[in-house]
Amino acid sequence: MGQSAAVCDQKTEFEIVRDWNGFQQVLLRVPSGASARVCLYGGQIISWRNERGEELLFTSCKANFKPPKAMRGGVSIYFPQFGHYGLLGQQGFTRNKMWSIDCDPPALHPNDSNEKACVDLLLTPLDAELKCWPHCFEFRLRVTLSMDGDLTVISRVRNINGKPFSFSFAYHTYFSVSDISEVRVEGLETLDYLDNLCQRERFTEQGDALTFESEVDRVYLGTPNVVAVLDHEKKRTFVIRKAGVPDMVVWNPWERKAKNMMDLGDEEYKQMLCVDAAVIERPINLKPGEEWTGRLELSAVPSSYCSDHLDHHLLGVM
């Protein structure tokens, strides 16, 4: 693949590469060996590897890498709609649009270390989007890889419209797991959820942890800022920290539905789990000039580091 260097500010460098379709991707790397790859088509994170080169995000072997279809896997941005059908589709339009590199991004937060690799992307609406959703906005997306390999995604949506608008949102995240039957999710116990397999009927989670024996498609409401996905076989825990995105979608299609999906292998449901930080129950409302910020931070640590219960020192609220 052809490649060239690019600079988003005076302190942060990243590398531009091209995929087999000729689309630009941003490659972030840190000295430890950890890396992340962001595709400008869709603003989608298509790879996140730890210092040993192990892929932490799932991508289907049947994924369609050619637009206008979105790729199944990685981390996709769903905006301005998620979970409802209509002119915008169930997942909105941002994952099917070409983003640009933002060379004049907002300053990093004073608490953020400069010792990291990051890229800033920008999306503004074209005429096609305005016909379906007549609101002017600026969507800034910052993807950061820390020195220890943590992945952080910050979304900023600003209303540059002359009138208010509202939207829903999700970080649609595919985690790579050893076997879905060996996985559990902690941090959602006692919460209410909407079950998409039961016409969005509302239930309360009764288990001490969420485990998987069949198809799951739930929207957990008012979730904590920290949730953990424990993979017993790999002895790995994904720690999900979030802010500004109160809900969480948990999804696995299981065997029957996987066989009916053109871009998912029949048995691949066993190696994936989607846990999405989202805004669904109460959409975000922005007045002209207002801005919303949503943040997702992903860490992968040995499961022994999070034994028995969520370690509140490790999983401190951001």
C-alpha positions in Angstrom: 0.0 0.0 0.0 1.2 3.5 -0.8 1.7 5.7 2.2 2.8 9.2 3.3 3.3 11.0 6.6 0.9 13.7 7.8 0.7 16.0 10.7 -2.4 17.1 12.5 -0.6 19.6 14.8 2.9 20.4 15.9 3.0 17.7 18.5 1.1 14.8 16.9 2.2 12.8 13.9 0.3 9.9 12.2 0.7 8.0 9.0 -1.6 7.9 6.0 -1.9 4.6 4.2 -4.3 3.5 1.4 -6.4 0.3 1.4 -7.0 -1.9 -1.7 -9.9 0.4 -2.8 -7.6 3.4 -2.7 -9.3 4.9 0.4 -7.2 6.7 2.9 -6.7 5.2 6.4 -4.9 6.8 9.3 -2.4 4.5 11.1 -1.6 5.3 14.8 1.3 3.6 16.5 3.1 4.0 19.8 6.6 2.7 20.8 5.2 -0.2 22.8 4.0 -1.8 19.5 0.3 -1.0 20.0 -1.6 0.4 17.0 -4.9 1.5 15.7 -6.2 2.1 12.2 -9.0 4.6 11.2 -10.6 4.6 7.8 -11.6 8.0 6.5 -14.6 6.4 4.9 -17.1 6.3 7.7 -14.6 7.6 10.3 -14.5 3.9 11.3 -11.9 2.4 13.5 -11.1 -0.9 11.7 -8.2 -2.2 13.8 -6.9 -1.9 17.4 -3.9 -4.1 18.3 -2.1 -4.5 21.6 1.7 -4.4 22.1 1.9 -8.1 21.0 0.1 -7.4 17.8 -3.1 -9.2 18.8 -6.2 -7.8 17.2 -8.7 -6.7 19.8 -11.6 -5.7 17.5 -13.6 -8.2 15.5 -14.0 -7.9 11.7 -16.0 -10.4 9.7 -14.1 -12.5 7.1 -17.1 -11.7 4.9 -17.1 -8.0 5.6 -17.7 -5.7 2.6 -14.8 -3.3 2.3 -16.2 -1.4 -0.7 -18.5 1.6 -0.4 -21.3 2.4 -0.3 -21.7 -0.5 2.1 -20.2 -0.1 5.6 -17.8 -2.7 6.9 -19.0 -5.1 9.6 -16.6 -4.8 12.5 -14.4 -2.4 14.3 -15.9 0.7 15.8 -18.6 2.5 13.7 -20.1 5.9 14.4 -23.9 6.0 14.3 -25.4 9.5 13.9 -27.9 11.2 13.9 -30.1 8.2 14.3 -29.8 4.8 15.9 -32.3 2.1 16.4 -35.2 3.5 14.4 -36.0 3.1 10.7 -36.8 6.0 8.3 -35.1 8.1 5.7 -31.8 8.0 7.6 -31.8 4.2 8.0 -31.4 2.4 11.3 -27.9 3.7 11.9 -27.9 7.2 10.4 -25.5 8.3 7.6 -22.1 9.1 9.2 -20.8 5.6 8.7 -21.3 5.9 4.9 -19.7 9.2 4.4 -16.1 10.4 3.7 -14.5 12.3 6.6 -11.7 14.7 6.2 -8.6 15.1 8.4 -9.1 18.2 10.7 -5.9 20.2 10.6 -7.3 22.8 13.0 -8.8 20.7 15.8 -9.7 22.0 19.3 -6.9 22.0 21.8 -6.3 18.9 23.9 -7.7 19.0 27.4 -5.0 20.1 29.9 -5.3 16.7 31.7 -4.5 14.9 28.5 -0.9 13.9 28.0 0.8 14.8 24.8 2.6 11.5 24.9 0.2 9.7 22.6 -0.8 9.3 19.0 -4.0 10.9 17.7 -5.9 12.0 14.7 -8.7 14.5 14.4 -11.5 14.0 11.7 -14.2 16.3 10.6 -17.6 15.8 8.9 -20.0 18.4 7.7 -23.3 17.7 5.8 -23.6 17.7 2.1 -26.8 18.5 0.1 -27.7 14.8 0.1 -27.8 14.6 3.9 -29.6 18.0 4.2 -32.4 16.6 2.1 -33.0 13.8 4.6 -32.0 15.6 7.8 -32.2 19.4 7.2 -29.7 20.5 10.0 -26.3 22.0 9.7 -23.7 20.6 12.0 -20.0 20.1 12.6 -19.0 16.6 13.8 -15.4 16.4 15.1 -14.0 13.0 15.9 -10.7 12.5 17.8 -9.2 9.0 18.0 -6.3 8.6 20.4 -3.9 5.8 21.2 -2.1 6.2 24.5 1.4 5.0 25.3 0.0 1.9 27.1 -2.3 1.0 24.2 -5.6 2.4 25.4 -8.0 3.6 22.7 -10.0 6.8 23.2 -12.7 8.2 20.9 -14.1 11.6 21.5 -17.1 13.0 19.5 -18.1 16.6 19.3 -21.3 17.6 17.6 -21.9 21.4 17.2 -25.2 22.9 16.0 -24.4 25.5 13.4 -28.1 25.5 12.3 -30.5 28.4 12.8 -32.8 26.2 14.8 -32.6 23.4 17.4 -32.2 19.8 16.5 -32.0 16.4 18.3 -30.2 13.2 17.6 -29.4 9.7 18.9 -25.9 8.2 18.7 -23.8 5.1 19.2 -20.2 3.9 19.2 -21.0 0.5 17.6 -18.1 -1.6 18.9 -17.3 -5.2 17.9 -15.0 -6.9 20.4 -13.0 -9.9 19.4 -13.6 -12.8 21.9 -12.5 -16.4 22.1 -15.9 -18.0 22.4 -19.1 -16.1 23.2 -20.2 -18.8 25.6 -17.0 -18.0 27.7 -17.8 -14.3 28.0 -19.6 -12.3 30.6 -20.4 -8.6 31.0 -20.3 -7.0 34.4 -21.7 -3.6 35.4 -25.2 -3.9 34.0 -26.8 -5.8 36.9 -30.1 -4.5 38.3 -30.5 -2.1 35.3 -33.6 -1.7 33.2 -33.3 -2.7 29.5 -35.4 -2.6 26.4 -35.4 -6.0 24.7 -35.4 -5.7 20.9 -36.4 -9.4 20.6 -39.6 -8.6 22.5 -40.8 -5.5 20.7 -38.7 -3.3 23.0 -40.5 -4.4 26.1 -38.9 -3.2 29.3 -37.3 -5.6 31.7 -34.9 -5.5 34.7 -31.6 -7.4 34.6 -31.7 -10.1 37.2 -28.3 -11.8 36.9 -25.1 -10.9 38.7 -23.5 -10.7 35.2 -24.7 -11.0 31.6 -23.8 -14.3 29.9 -24.7 -15.7 26.5 -26.6 -18.8 25.5 -28.7 -17.4 22.7 -29.4 -14.3 20.7 -29.2 -11.0 22.7 -30.3 -7.6 21.5 -30.8 -5.2 24.4 -30.6 -1.5 25.2 -29.5 -1.0 28.8 -30.7 2.3 30.2 -28.8 4.8 32.4 -25.7 2.6 32.6 -22.7 3.3 34.8 -19.6 5.0 33.4 -17.6 1.8 33.6 -18.5 -1.7 32.3 -16.3 -4.7 31.8 -16.4 -7.6 29.3 -14.6 -10.6 30.7 -13.2 -13.3 28.3 -12.5 -16.3 30.4 -10.7 -18.4 27.8 -8.3 -15.5 26.8 -8.0 -14.4 30.4 -8.6 -10.9 29.0 -10.9 -8.1 30.2 -12.1 -5.2 28.1 -12.8 -2.2 30.3 -15.2 0.3 28.8 -15.2 3.8 30.2 -17.6 6.4 28.8 -19.0 9.8 29.3 -21.9 11.7 27.7 -23.4 8.4 26.4 -25.7 7.0 29.1 -27.1 3.9 27.4 -25.5 0.7 26.3 -26.5 -1.8 23.6 -25.4 -5.5 23.9 -25.8 -7.6 20.8 -24.9 -11.0 19.4 -27.0 -12.4 16.5 -26.3 -16.1 17.4 -26.5 -19.0 15.0 -29.8 -18.6 13.2 -29.5 -14.9 12.4 -25.8 -15.2 11.6 -26.6 -17.6 8.8 -28.9 -15.1 7.2 -26.4 -12.3 7.3 -24.5 -11.9 4.0 -21.5 -10.2 5.6 -21.0 -12.5 8.6 -19.7 -16.0 8.5 -22.1 -18.7 9.8 -19.9 -19.5 12.9 -18.4 -16.0 13.4 -21.0 -15.0 16.0 -18.9 -17.1 18.4 -15.9 -14.8 18.1 -17.7 -11.4 18.5 -19.7 -9.4 20.9 -21.0 -5.9 20.4 -21.2 -3.6 23.4 -22.1 -0.1 22.3 -22.0 3.1 24.3 -25.0 4.9 23.0 -27.6 7.7 23.4 -31.0 6.1 22.7 -33.7 6.6 25.4 -33.3 10.4 25.6 -31.9 12.0 22.4 -29.5 14.9 22.7 -31.1 18.3 22.1 -28.8 21.1 20.8 -29.8 24.7 20.5 -28.0 26.9 17.8 -24.4 27.2 18.8 -24.4 24.5 21.4 -22.1 21.5 21.4 -22.3 18.0 22.7 -19.4 15.8 23.6 -19.4 12.0 24.0 -16.3 10.0 25.0 -15.4 6.3 24.9 -12.2 4.8 26.3 -11.3 1.1 25.7 -8.6 -0.8 27.7 -7.6 -4.5 27.4 -6.1 -5.9 30.6 -5.5 -9.4 32.1 -8.6 -10.7 33.7 -6.7 -11.3 36.9 -6.5 -7.5 37.2 -10.3 -7.3 37.5 -11.0 -10.4 39.6 -14.3 -11.1 41.4 -15.7 -7.5 41.1 -15.0 -4.4 39.1 -11.8 -2.9 40.7 -13.0 0.6 41.4 -9.4 1.9 41.7 -8.7 0.6 38.2 -12.1 1.5 36.8 -12.3 4.9 38.3 -14.9 7.2 36.7 -13.3 9.5 34.1 
